[in-house]
Amino acid sequence: MRVVAKIGTSSITDDRGAIDVAMVQSLCAQVARLRNAGHEVLVVTSGAVAGGVAALGLSQRPTDTATLQALAAAGQSRLMGHYNAALDAHGLVGAQVLLVPNDFIDRAQYLHARHTMLRLLELGCVPIINENDAIASDEIRFGDNDRIAALVAHSVDADVLVLLTDTDGLFTADPASDPSATLVDHVAASDELMSVRASATGTARGSGGMASKLTAARIASWSGVRTIIARAARHDVLVDAVSGDGGVGTTFAAHDRRLTARKLWIAFAAQPVGRVTIDEGARAALVNRGVSLLHAGVIEVRGTFAAGDVVEVADASGTVMARGLVRVDERQAAAAAGKKSSELSDDVSAELIHRDDLIVY
């Protein structure tokens, strides 16, 4: 099998924010066991910024982009050094791969990144993947590697995605505040939990949260990839998760509907900057006929956006039922709302969102 394992900042750093070398060694030892069993493994790791914080002796994680980028540059080499040493002990070679969102949006970049990762696997390397925080300011605002891990899993046609974190998995409620909360051990592809909302709050050292992991699980599920959210500190967690042993975190079943990388990005990973509300006729057309969204079906436009931005599409009840890339800005969209195509000026696209750029949930 081909496995993508992602470990978060809160799991790979200690209470002081320094890289937890023992955790890196444990993870790499499990990677070695999987490799010996004939599996291919890619690791998506957080920890560069936190490593930079510790390396420079800062008392807390800054919030301004320039400093975060500098800290990522200082911490990334230290993080990779620990991985190289831990993999060397098992006769394995680590290979650093730094990615940004455009590597999944631009077709040429997507194929280039995919070919590089697949070639590394052919050469017997263990790709160690991280966001290129040192130069990509937008990436730092994303603030987590969960979605990157899911998109990597899609890109390399992985069989399993394991999201290692500081919790045992998905609970029915927040176990910190609700003693009756229980662990959800399995989520079917059609289960309503696939659309559940969860806290986006991360830890002081990281900036992810259960919400980002659920988003990653949805991306992976819609890529045909089985996903497990589990506690990184659990003994042999990665090995057991890959083997499908029971009692390891929360498993999300693979969906039979598979989207392209571009549509996965629009549907789950891109940040929407606006919302359009549509009438029932437009909703029925999108759901039942798979057509483009025309201006005639729009009853409200909210937010500030430009052509090419991602917006949410909500029905009259306020339920978000789709996402897509708009072909006009918000001023043009608002002016064209409710109008037939024949009533539009020549400089306004007849489609607010083309069906090739539209994902209906």
SERO-4910 file (N, C-alpha, C, O; in steps of 0.05 Angstrom, whole numbers):
BEGIN
 pado doro    nc1    nc2    nc3   cac1   cac2   cac3    cc1    cc2    cc3    oc1    oc2    oc3
  Met    A     17    -24      0      0      0      0     17     25      0     41     25      8
  Arg    A      6     46     -9     19     73     -8      6     89     14    -18     92     15
  Val    A     22     98     33     12    111     58     23    139     60     46    145     55
  Val    A      5    158     67     13    185     74      7    188    104    -15    185    113
  Ala    A     28    195    119     25    200    148     31    229    154     52    239    146
  Lys    A     12    242    167     16    270    175     17    273    205      1    262    219
  Ile    A     37    288    215     39    293    243     39    323    248     53    338    235
  Gly    A     23    331    268     19    359    274     40    371    293     55    356    306
  Thr    A     40    397    294     60    411    311     57    403    340     77    399    353
  Ser    A     33    401    350     29    395    378     39    368    386     45    362    409
  Ser    A     41    350    366     50    323    371     80    320    367     93    302    379
  Ile    A     92    336    351    120    333    344    138    353    360    163    353    356
  Thr    A    126    369    377    142    387    394    134    382    423    113    372    429
  Asp    A    153    390    440    148    386    469    134    411    481    127    429    466
  Asp    A    131    411    507    117    433    520    131    460    517    119    481    519
  Arg    A    158    459    512    173    484    509    173    493    479    182    515    473
  Gly    A    161    476    462    160    484    434    183    473    418    185    477    393
  Ala    A    202    459    430    225    447    416    216    421    402    197    408    411
  Ile    A    231    413    382    225    389    368    228    365    387    249    363    400
  Asp    A    208    348    388    209    324    405    223    302    390    211    288    373
  Val    A    249    299    395    266    281    380    256    252    383    256    236    364
  Ala    A    247    245    408    237    218    412    213    212    395    209    189    386
  Met    A    195    232    391    172    228    374    180    224    345    169    207    331
  Val    A    199    240    336    209    236    308    221    208    305    216    195    284
  Gln    A    236    199    324    249    173    323    227    151    323    230    131    308
  Ser    A    207    154    339    185    134    340    171    133    313    165    111    303
  Leu    A    165    156    302    151    157    276    168    144    255    157    128    239
  Cys    A    193    151    254    211    140    233    215    109    237    217     95    217
  Ala    A    215    100    261    217     71    266    192     57    255    195     35    244
  Gln    A    169     69    258    144     57    247    144     58    217    135     40    203
  Val    A    155     80    206    158     82    177    176     60    166    170     47    146
  Ala    A    197     54    181    216     33    173    202      6    173    206    -11    156
  Arg    A    185      1    194    170    -24    195    151    -27    172    148    -49    160
  Leu    A    138     -6    165    120     -6    142    135    -11    116    126    -27     98
  Arg    A    158      2    113    174     -3     89    183    -32     88    183    -44     66
  Asn    A    191    -43    110    200    -71    110    177    -90    103    182   -113     94
  Ala    A    153    -81    108    129    -97    101    120    -93     73    100   -105     64
  Gly    A    135    -77     58    129    -73     29    113    -49     23    105    -45      0
  His    A    107    -32     42     91     -8     38    109     16     30    132     17     37
  Glu    A     98     35     15    111     60     10     99     81     29     75     81     34
  Val    A    116     99     39    107    118     59    117    146     53    141    150     46
  Leu    A     99    165     54    106    194     52     98    206     79     77    200     89
  Val    A    115    224     89    109    237    115    104    267    110    121    280     98
  Val    A     82    277    120     76    305    119     80    315    148     65    307    166
  Thr    A     98    333    152    105    341    179    101    371    184    108    387    167
  Ser    A     92    378    207     91    405    216    116    409    234    132    390    238
  Gly    A    119    432    246    139    437    266    161    456    259    178    462    276
  Ala    A    162    466    234    184    484    227    183    510    242    203    519    253
  Val    A    159    523    243    157    548    258    162    544    288    176    559    300
  Ala    A    150    523    299    154    518    327    184    512    333    194    520    353
  Gly    A    197    498    314    225    493    318    241    518    317    261    521    332
  Gly    A    233    537    300    247    563    299    243    579    324    261    593    334
  Val    A    219    577    336    213    591    361    233    581    383    244    597    397
  Ala    A    235    555    385    253    543    405    282    550    399    297    556    418
  Ala    A    290    548    374    318    552    367    327    580    373    350    585    381
  Leu    A    309    600    370    316    628    375    310    636    404    314    659    411
  Gly    A    300    617    420    296    623    448    273    642    454    273    656    474
  Leu    A    252    643    436    230    660    441    211    648    461    208    624    463
  Ser    A    198    664    477    180    654    498    153    646    487    139    630    500
  Gln    A    145    656    464    119    649    453    120    652    423    138    665    412
  Arg    A    100    640    410     99    641    380     88    668    371     67    676    380
  Pro    A    104    683    355     94    709    345     70    705    326     63    682    319
  Thr    A     58    727    318     35    726    301     39    740    274     23    736    256
  Asp    A     60    757    272     63    772    247     76    754    226     94    738    232
  Thr    A     68    758    201     77    740    179    107    740    175    119    719    171
  Ala    A    119    764    175    148    765    170    164    749    190    183    735    182
  Thr    A    157    751    215    171    735    236    166    706    233    184    689    236
  Leu    A    141    698    227    134    670    224    150    658    200    159    635    202
  Gln    A    153    673    179    169    663    156    198    660    164    210    640    156
  Ala    A    209    678    179    236    676    187    240    652    206    260    638    204
  Leu    A    221    648    224    223    626    242    221    599    227    234    580    234
  Ala    A    204    598    207    201    574    191    228    567    177    236    544    176
  Ala    A    241    588    167    267    583    154    288    573    174    304    555    167
  Ala    A    287    584    198    306    575    219    300    547    229    318    531    235
  Gly    A    274    541    230    266    515    242    266    492    222    269    469    230
  Gln    A    261    498    196    258    476    177    283    458    175    281    434    174
  Ser    A    306    471    174    331    455    171    336    438    196    345    415    193
  Arg    A    329    449    219    332    433    244    313    409    244    320    387    253
  Leu    A    288    415    236    268    394    234    277    371    216    275    348    222
  Met    A    287    379    192    295    359    173    320    344    183    323    320    177
  Gly    A    337    357    197    360    344    209    353    321    227    365    300    226
  His    A    332    325    243    323    304    261    311    280    245    316    257    252
  Tyr    A    296    286    224    285    265    208    307    249    194    306    224    194
  Asn    A    327    263    183    348    249    169    363    230    188    369    208    181
  Ala    A    369    240    212    383    223    232    367    199    240    377    177    242
  Ala    A    340    203    244    323    180    252    320    160    230    319    136    235
  Leu    A    318    169    205    315    151    182    341    136    176    342    113    169
  Asp    A    364    151    179    390    139    175    394    114    192    406     95    184
  Ala    A    383    115    216    386     93    235    373     67    225    379     45    234
  His    A    355     70    205    341     47    194    349     42    165    337     27    151
  Gly    A    371     56    157    380     52    129    362     65    108    363     57     85
  Leu    A    347     85    116    329     99     98    338    127     92    353    139    108
  Val    A    331    137     69    339    164     61    315    183     60    295    177     46
  Gly    A    316    204     76    294    224     75    299    244     53    322    250     46
  Ala    A    278    254     41    280    274     20    260    297     25    236    292     26
  Gln    A    270    320     28    253    343     35    237    353     10    249    356    -11
  Val    A    211    357     14    194    368     -7    177    390      6    162    385     25
  Leu    A    180    414     -5    165    437      6    144    445    -15    150    450    -38
  Leu    A    119    447     -6     97    452    -24     81    477    -17     82    486      6
  Val    A     67    489    -36     49    512    -32     23    505    -46     22    487    -62
  Pro    A      2    520    -40    -24    515    -52    -24    514    -83    -38    498    -95
  Asn    A     -8    531    -95     -8    532   -124      1    506   -136     -4    500   -160
  Asp    A     16    489   -121     24    463   -131      1    444   -135      4    423   -147
  Phe    A    -22    452   -124    -46    435   -128    -67    449   -145    -87    436   -153
  Ile    A    -63    474   -152    -82    489   -168    -73    490   -197    -88    484   -216
  Asp    A    -48    498   -201    -36    500   -228    -30    472   -239    -16    456   -226
  Arg    A    -41    465   -262    -39    438   -273     -9    430   -277     -2    408   -270
  Ala    A      7    448   -288     35    441   -293     49    437   -267     65    418   -264
  Gln    A     45    454   -247     58    451   -221     48    425   -207     64    411   -195
  Tyr    A     23    420   -210     11    395   -198     25    370   -209     33    353   -193
  Leu    A     28    369   -235     41    346   -247     70    344   -240     81    322   -236
  His    A     83    367   -238    112    367   -231    116    357   -203    133    341   -198
  Ala    A     99    367   -184    102    358   -156     95    328   -154    109    314   -140
  Arg    A     75    320   -168     67    291   -168     90    274   -178     97    254   -166
  His    A    102    281   -201    123    265   -212    147    264   -194    160    244   -192
  Thr    A    153    287   -181    176    287   -163    172    268   -139    190    253   -132
  Met    A    148    269   -127    143    251   -104    143    222   -112    153    205    -98
  Leu    A    131    216   -135    130    188   -144    158    178   -151    165    155   -146
  Arg    A    175    195   -163    202    187   -169    218    182   -144    235    164   -143
  Leu    A    214    198   -123    228    194    -98    220    167    -86    237    152    -76
  Leu    A    195    159    -88    186    133    -79    200    111    -95    208     90    -84
  Glu    A    202    115   -121    215     95   -138    244     91   -131    255     69   -133
  Leu    A    257    113   -122    285    112   -113    289    101    -85    311     98    -76
  Gly    A    267     95    -72    268     84    -45    270    105    -23    275     98      0
  Cys    A    266    130    -29    267    151     -9    241    153      7    220    142     -2
  Val    A    242    167     29    218    174     45    214    204     42    228    219     55
  Pro    A    196    213     25    191    241     23    181    253     49    162    243     61
  Ile    A    194    274     58    187    289     82    176    316     73    191    333     64
  Ile    A    150    319     75    136    341     62    127    362     82    117    355    104
  Asn    A    130    387     75    120    409     92    111    431     74    118    433     51
  Glu    A     95    449     85     88    474     71    113    492     69    129    492     88
  Asn    A    115    506     48    138    524     44    132    551     58    129    572     46
  Asp    A    130    549     85    122    572    101    142    596     98    134    619    102
  Ala    A    167    590     93    188    611     93    183    632     72    192    655     75
  Ile    A    170    625     50    165    645     28    136    648     21    130    667      6
  Ala    A    119    631     30     91    633     21     73    644     43     65    629     61
  Ser    A     68    669     42     53    682     64     24    671     65     13    669     87
  Asp    A     12    665     42    -15    654     43    -15    627     57    -35    621     71
  Glu    A      6    612     54      7    586     67      6    589     98     -7    573    111
  Ile    A     21    608    108     21    611    137     -7    618    147    -15    610    168
  Arg    A    -22    633    131    -49    640    139    -67    615    139    -86    614    154
  Phe    A    -61    595    122    -75    569    124    -70    556    151    -88    547    164
  Gly    A    -45    556    159    -38    549    186    -37    520    193    -33    514    217
  Asp    A    -41    502    175    -40    473    182    -32    457    157    -35    467    135
  Asn    A    -23    433    162    -15    415    141    -36    394    134    -31    377    117
  Asp    A    -59    394    147    -78    373    143    -88    372    115    -89    350    103
  Arg    A    -96    395    104   -106    395     77    -84    389     56    -89    375     36
  Ile    A    -59    398     62    -37    391     44    -33    361     44    -29    349     23
  Ala    A    -35    348     67    -32    319     69    -53    305     52    -47    285     38
  Ala    A    -78    314     54   -100    302     39    -96    305      9   -102    287     -6
  Leu    A    -87    329      1    -82    334    -27    -58    318    -38    -58    309    -61
  Val    A    -38    314    -21    -16    297    -28    -26    268    -32    -18    255    -51
  Ala    A    -43    259    -13    -54    232    -15    -68    228    -42    -66    207    -54
  His    A    -83    248    -50    -97    247    -76    -77    247    -98    -80    232   -117
  Ser    A    -57    264    -97    -37    267   -118    -22    242   -124    -18    235   -147
  Val    A    -14    228   -103      3    204   -107    -14    178   -107     -3    156   -107
  Asp    A    -40    180   -108    -58    157   -108    -54    139    -84    -50    115    -86
  Ala    A    -53    152    -60    -48    136    -36    -72    119    -29    -95    124    -38
  Asp    A    -67     98    -14    -88     80     -4    -98     88     23   -122     85     30
  Val    A    -80    100     39    -87    107     67    -74    134     74    -52    139     67
  Leu    A    -90    150     88    -80    175    100    -83    173    130   -105    167    140
  Val    A    -62    177    145    -63    176    174    -56    204    185    -34    213    181
  Leu    A    -75    216    199    -71    242    211    -65    238    241    -83    232    256
  Leu    A    -40    242    248    -31    238    276    -33    264    291    -22    285    282
  Thr    A    -46    263    313    -52    288    328    -50    283    358    -40    262    366
  Asp    A    -59    302    374    -57    299    404    -83    290    416    -87    292    440
  Thr    A   -102    280    400   -127    269    410   -131    241    399   -117    233    380
  Asp    A   -149    226    411   -153    198    403   -169    195    377   -171    174    366
  Gly    A   -181    217    368   -197    216    344   -220    236    345   -218    256    360
  Leu    A   -241    231    331   -265    248    331   -284    238    353   -291    215    354
  Phe    A   -293    257    370   -312    251    391   -340    262    385   -342    280    368
  Thr    A   -360    252    399   -387    261    395   -390    289    406   -409    303    398
  Ala    A   -372    298    423   -372    325    435   -344    330    444   -327    312    443
  Asp    A   -339    354    454   -312    361    464   -308    346    490   -321    353    510
  Pro    A   -290    327    491   -286    312    516   -275    328    539   -277    321    562
  Ala    A   -264    351    533   -253    369    554   -275    382    570   -271    390    593
  Ser    A   -298    386    557   -320    399    571   -345    382    574   -363    389    589
  Asp    A   -346    359    561   -369    342    563   -360    313    570   -350    299    553
  Pro    A   -364    305    595   -355    279    604   -369    256    590   -359    233    591
  Ser    A   -392    261    577   -406    240    564   -397    235    535   -407    218    521
  Ala    A   -378    251    526   -368    249    499   -355    222    494   -340    212    511
  Thr    A   -361    210    472   -350    184    465   -336    185    438   -342    202    421
  Leu    A   -317    167    434   -301    166    409   -318    154    387   -331    134    390
  Val    A   -317    167    364   -330    156    340   -309    140    325   -289    151    316
  Asp    A   -312    114    324   -291     97    313   -293     93    283   -273     87    270
  His    A   -316     98    271   -318     95    242   -339    114    231   -360    118    242
  Val    A   -332    126    208   -350    145    194   -352    135    166   -333    135    151
  Ala    A   -376    128    158   -381    120    130   -380    143    111   -384    166    120
  Ala    A   -374    138     86   -371    160     67   -396    176     64   -395    200     58
  Ser    A   -420    164     69   -445    177     66   -456    188     93   -477    199     94
  Asp    A   -440    185    114   -449    192    141   -451    222    143   -435    237    131
  Glu    A   -470    232    159   -474    260    163   -450    272    177   -445    296    175
  Leu    A   -434    256    192   -411    266    205   -390    277    186   -373    293    193
  Met    A   -392    268    160   -373    279    140   -377    309    136   -360    322    124
  Ser    A   -400    320    145   -405    348    142   -407    362    169   -416    385    171
  Val    A   -399    348    191   -400    359    217   -381    383    220   -360    383    207
  Arg    A   -388    401    237   -370    424    243   -356    419    269   -368    408    288
  Ala    A   -331    426    271   -316    422    296   -299    447    301   -296    464    284
  Ser    A   -288    448    325   -272    471    332   -248    474    314   -235    454    308
  Ala    A   -242    498    306   -219    503    289   -195    511    306   -173    517    296
  Thr    A   -198    512    332   -177    521    350   -155    501    353   -160    477    358
  Gly    A   -131    510    349   -108    492    353    -95    497    380   -108    508    398
  Thr    A    -71    488    384    -56    492    409    -39    516    407    -38    530    386
  Ala    A    -26    522    429     -8    546    429     16    542    410     27    561    400
  Arg    A     24    517    405     47    511    388     38    507    359     53    512    341
  Gly    A     14    497    355      4    492    328    -20    510    323    -29    525    340
  Ser    A    -31    508    299    -54    525    292    -75    510    276    -91    522    262
  Gly    A    -75    483    279    -95    467    266   -119    464    284   -127    483    297
  Gly    A   -130    441    286   -153    435    302   -169    413    289   -162    404    267
  Met    A   -190    403    303   -205    381    292   -219    389    266   -223    372    248
  Ala    A   -227    414    263   -240    423    239   -223    419    214   -233    409    193
  Ser    A   -197    425    216   -180    422    193   -176    392    187   -172    384    164
  Lys    A   -176    375    207   -173    346    203   -198    335    190   -196    316    173
  Leu    A   -222    345    197   -246    336    184   -246    344    155   -255    329    138
  Thr    A   -237    368    150   -234    377    122   -216    359    107   -222    351     84
  Ala    A   -193    352    119   -174    334    106   -187    306    101   -183    294     80
  Ala    A   -202    297    120   -216    271    118   -235    271     94   -238    252     80
  Arg    A   -250    294     91   -269    296     69   -254    296     42   -262    283     23
  Ile    A   -232    311     41   -216    312     16   -207    284      9   -209    275    -14
  Ala    A   -195    270     29   -185    243     24   -207    224     17   -204    207     -1
  Ser    A   -229    225     31   -251    207     26   -261    211     -3   -266    191    -17
  Trp    A   -263    236    -12   -272    241    -39   -250    236    -60   -255    240    -84
  Ser    A   -227    228    -50   -205    219    -68   -203    189    -68   -186    178    -82
  Gly    A   -221    175    -54   -220    146    -52   -199    136    -33   -189    114    -36
  Val    A   -191    153    -13   -170    145      6   -182    141     34   -195    159     45
  Arg    A   -177    118     45   -185    113     73   -168    131     92   -144    133     88
  Thr    A   -181    144    111   -167    162    129   -172    155    158   -194    148    166
  Ile    A   -151    158    174   -152    153    203   -142    177    218   -120    187    212
  Ile    A   -157    187    237   -148    207    256   -142    193    282   -159    180    294
  Ala    A   -117    195    292   -110    180    316    -88    195    332    -76    214    322
  Arg    A    -84    186    357    -65    199    375    -37    191    367    -31    167    365
  Ala    A    -19    210    363      8    205    354     24    189    375     41    173    368
  Ala    A     18    194    401     33    182    422     25    152    427     38    139    443
  Arg    A      4    143    415     -5    115    419     16     96    408     27    101    386
  His    A     22     75    422     42     56    414     36     44    387     13     33    383
  Asp    A     55     44    368     51     33    342     27     43    327     14     28    312
  Val    A     20     68    331     -5     79    320     -5     78    290    -25     71    277
  Leu    A     17     85    277     18     85    248     16     57    236      1     53    217
  Val    A     31     39    247     31     11    238      3     -1    240     -7    -13    222
  Asp    A    -10      3    264    -36     -8    268    -58      5    251    -76     -8    242
  Ala    A    -55     32    247    -75     46    230    -74     35    201    -94     31    189
  Val    A    -50     31    191    -47     22    164    -58     -7    161    -71    -13    141
  Ser    A    -54    -23    181    -63    -51    180    -93    -53    183   -104    -75    178
  Gly    A   -106    -31    193   -135    -32    196   -144    -44    223   -167    -51    225
  Asp    A   -125    -46    242   -133    -57    268   -154    -40    281   -153    -15    279
  Gly    A   -173    -52    295   -194    -38    309   -183    -23    333   -162    -30    344
  Gly    A   -197     -2    341   -190     12    365   -169     34    360   -158     45    380
  Val    A   -162     39    335   -143     60    329   -157     85    318   -163     86    295
  Gly    A   -163    103    336   -175    129    328   -201    126    313   -217    108    318
  Thr    A   -206    145    295   -230    147    279   -223    141    249   -205    155    238
  Thr    A   -236    122    237   -231    116    209   -254    127    192   -277    123    198
  Phe    A   -246    141    171   -265    152    151   -263    135    126   -242    133    114
  Ala    A   -285    124    118   -286    106     95   -281    123     69   -288    146     68
  Ala    A   -270    110     49   -266    122     23   -293    125      9   -309    107     10
  His    A   -296    148     -5   -321    154    -20   -318    142    -48   -296    140    -59
  Asp    A   -341    134    -60   -340    124    -87   -341    146   -108   -338    141   -132
  Arg    A   -345    171    -99   -344    194   -117   -316    207   -115   -308    215    -93
  Arg    A   -302    208   -137   -275    219   -137   -273    244   -153   -282    245   -176
  Leu    A   -262    265   -141   -260    291   -154   -231    295   -164   -212    282   -154
  Thr    A   -228    313   -184   -201    320   -193   -188    337   -171   -202    347   -153
  Ala    A   -162    340   -172   -147    356   -153   -158    385   -153   -160    397   -131
  Arg    A   -164    396   -176   -174    423   -178   -200    426   -164   -204    445   -149
  Lys    A   -218    407   -168   -245    408   -155   -243    403   -125   -258    414   -110
  Leu    A   -224    385   -117   -220    381    -89   -211    407    -75   -220    413    -53
  Trp    A   -194    421    -89   -184    446    -77   -208    466    -74   -211    478    -53
  Ile    A   -223    469    -95   -246    487    -94   -266    479    -72   -276    495    -57
  Ala    A   -271    453    -71   -292    443    -53   -284    445    -23   -301    451     -7
  Phe    A   -259    439    -17   -252    436     11   -229    452     21   -228    460     45
  Ala    A   -210    459      4   -185    471     14   -183    501      9   -170    515     25
  Ala    A   -196    512    -11   -195    540    -16   -211    556      4   -230    546     16
  Gln    A   -203    581      9   -217    598     27   -238    614     13   -231    632     -3
  Pro    A   -264    609     17   -285    625      4   -284    654     13   -281    659     37
  Val    A   -288    673     -5   -287    701      2   -314    715     -2   -317    739      1
  Gly    A   -334    700     -9   -361    711    -13   -382    689    -14   -376    666    -12
  Arg    A   -407    698    -16   -429    679    -18   -451    690    -36   -457    714    -35
  Val    A   -462    672    -52   -486    679    -68   -508    661    -60   -504    637    -55
  Thr    A   -532    672    -57   -556    657    -50   -573    654    -75   -576    673    -90
  Ile    A   -583    629    -80   -597    623   -104   -626    614    -98   -632    606    -76
  Asp    A   -643    617   -118   -671    609   -114   -674    578   -117   -655    565   -125
  Glu    A   -698    568   -113   -702    540   -113   -699    528   -141   -690    506   -144
  Gly    A   -706    544   -161   -703    534   -189   -674    529   -196   -667    509   -208
  Ala    A   -657    548   -188   -628    545   -193   -617    522   -177   -600    507   -187
  Arg    A   -626    519   -153   -616    497   -136   -623    470   -149   -606    453   -151
  Ala    A   -647    467   -158   -656    442   -170   -640    437   -195   -633    414   -201
  Ala    A   -634    458   -211   -618    454   -235   -590    445   -229   -579    428   -243
  Leu    A   -577    457   -209   -550    449   -202   -549    420   -192   -531    405   -199
  Val    A   -568    413   -175   -568    386   -163   -576    364   -183   -564    343   -184
  Asn    A   -597    370   -198   -608    349   -215   -596    348   -244   -596    326   -256
  Arg    A   -587    370   -253   -578    371   -281   -549    377   -285   -538    374   -308
  Gly    A   -534    384   -264   -506    389   -266   -498    412   -285   -478    410   -299
  Val    A   -514    433   -285   -509    455   -303   -493    477   -290   -487    476   -266
  Ser    A   -486    497   -305   -472    521   -295   -492    538   -279   -516    536   -283
  Leu    A   -482    555   -261   -499    573   -246   -501    599   -262   -481    613   -267
  Leu    A   -525    606   -270   -530    630   -285   -539    652   -266   -548    647   -244
  His    A   -536    677   -275   -543    700   -259   -573    701   -252   -581    711   -232
  Ala    A   -589    690   -270   -619    691   -267   -628    678   -241   -648    686   -229
  Gly    A   -613    658   -231   -621    644   -207   -611    656   -181   -616    645   -160
  Val    A   -595    678   -183   -583    690   -159   -602    710   -147   -613    727   -161
  Ile    A   -606    708   -120   -624    727   -107   -609    745    -87   -620    765    -78
  Glu    A   -584    739    -81   -568    756    -63   -538    751    -67   -530    728    -72
  Val    A   -522    772    -65   -493    770    -67   -481    783    -43   -487    806    -36
  Arg    A   -462    769    -29   -449    779     -6   -419    776     -8   -410    757    -21
  Gly    A   -404    794      5   -375    792      5   -362    809    -16   -376    821    -33
  Thr    A   -336    810    -15   -320    824    -35   -302    804    -49   -285    791    -37
  Phe    A   -306    801    -75   -290    781    -90   -285    791   -119   -299    809   -129
  Ala    A   -266    778   -131   -258    784   -159   -263    759   -176   -267    737   -165
  Ala    A   -262    763   -202   -265    739   -219   -242    720   -213   -219    727   -211
  Gly    A   -250    694   -211   -230    674   -204   -229    666   -175   -216    647   -168
  Asp    A   -243    681   -158   -244    675   -129   -264    653   -124   -283    648   -140
  Val    A   -261    640   -101   -280    619    -93   -302    631    -75   -296    646    -57
  Val    A   -327    624    -81   -349    633    -65   -367    610    -58   -367    589    -72
  Glu    A   -381    612    -36   -401    592    -29   -427    598    -43   -434    621    -49
  Val    A   -442    576    -48   -469    579    -60   -488    568    -40   -487    544    -32
  Ala    A   -507    584    -31   -527    576    -11   -555    577    -23   -560    592    -41
  Asp    A   -572    559    -13   -600    560    -22   -615    580     -6   -604    594     11
  Ala    A   -641    582    -11   -657    603      1   -659    600     31   -665    619     45
  Ser    A   -655    576     42   -656    571     71   -629    579     84   -628    579    109
  Gly    A   -609    585     69   -583    592     80   -563    569     81   -541    573     90
  Thr    A   -571    546     72   -554    522     72   -534    524     49   -542    526     26
  Val    A   -508    522     55   -488    521     34   -489    494     21   -485    473     33
  Met    A   -494    495     -5   -497    470    -20   -477    466    -43   -477    446    -57
  Ala    A   -460    487    -47   -440    485    -68   -419    506    -64   -421    524    -47
  Arg    A   -397    503    -80   -376    523    -81   -367    524   -110   -370    506   -125
  Gly    A   -355    547   -117   -345    550   -144   -328    574   -148   -327    592   -131
  Leu    A   -315    575   -171   -299    598   -180   -317    617   -196   -327    609   -217
  Val    A   -320    641   -187   -337    660   -201   -323    672   -225   -298    673   -226
  Arg    A   -338    681   -244   -327    692   -269   -329    722   -270   -320    735   -289
  Val    A   -341    734   -249   -344    764   -248   -338    772   -219   -336    756   -201
  Asp    A   -334    798   -215   -330    808   -188   -357    813   -175   -378    810   -187
  Glu    A   -356    821   -149   -381    823   -134   -400    845   -144   -424    843   -142
  Arg    A   -388    867   -155   -405    889   -165   -420    879   -190   -444    884   -192
  Gln    A   -406    865   -207   -420    855   -231   -440    834   -224   -462    832   -236
  Ala    A   -433    817   -204   -452    796   -196   -477    807   -184   -499    798   -190
  Ala    A   -474    828   -168   -497    840   -155   -515    854   -176   -539    853   -174
  Ala    A   -502    867   -195   -518    881   -216   -532    862   -235   -553    868   -246
  Ala    A   -520    838   -238   -532    818   -256   -551    799   -243   -565    784   -256
  Ala    A   -553    800   -216   -570    781   -202   -599    782   -211   -611    803   -212
  Gly    A   -610    758   -217   -637    756   -226   -643    762   -255   -665    760   -264
  Lys    A   -622    769   -270   -626    777   -298   -621    753   -316   -604    735   -311
  Lys    A   -636    752   -338   -632    732   -359   -606    738   -374   -597    761   -374
  Ser    A   -595    718   -387   -570    722   -402   -573    743   -424   -554    758   -429
  Ser    A   -597    745   -436   -602    764   -457   -602    793   -447   -599    812   -462
  Glu    A   -605    796   -420   -606    823   -408   -579    833   -399   -577    855   -389
  Leu    A   -558    816   -401   -532    823   -391   -516    839   -412   -520    836   -436
  Ser    A   -498    856   -403   -481    871   -421   -460    852   -432   -455    830   -421
  Asp    A   -447    860   -454   -428    843   -468   -403    836   -451   -391    815   -455
  Asp    A   -397    853   -431   -372    848   -415   -378    830   -391   -360    826   -375
  Val    A   -402    820   -388   -409    803   -365   -413    774   -375   -430    770   -393
  Ser    A   -399    755   -363   -402    727   -371   -430    718   -366   -442    725   -345
  Ala    A   -441    702   -384   -468    692   -380   -470    673   -356   -491    671   -344
  Glu    A   -448    661   -349   -447    643   -326   -434    656   -302   -412    667   -305
  Leu    A   -447    656   -280   -433    666   -255   -412    646   -247   -389    653   -240
  Ile    A   -419    620   -248   -399    598   -243   -403    577   -264   -425    566   -266
  His    A   -383    571   -279   -385    550   -299   -385    522   -285   -373    519   -264
  Arg    A   -399    503   -297   -402    477   -284   -375    463   -280   -373    447   -262
  Asp    A   -355    469   -297   -328    457   -293   -314    468   -268   -295    456   -258
  Asp    A   -324    491   -258   -312    504   -235   -331    503   -211   -328    518   -192
  Leu    A   -350    485   -212   -371    484   -191   -373    456   -179   -373    436   -193
  Ile    A   -373    455   -153   -376    430   -138   -401    431   -121   -404    449   -104
  Val    A   -420    413   -127   -445    412   -112   -442    390    -91   -437    367    -97
  Tyr    A   -446    398    -65   -444    378    -44   -468    360    -43   -469    342    -26
***
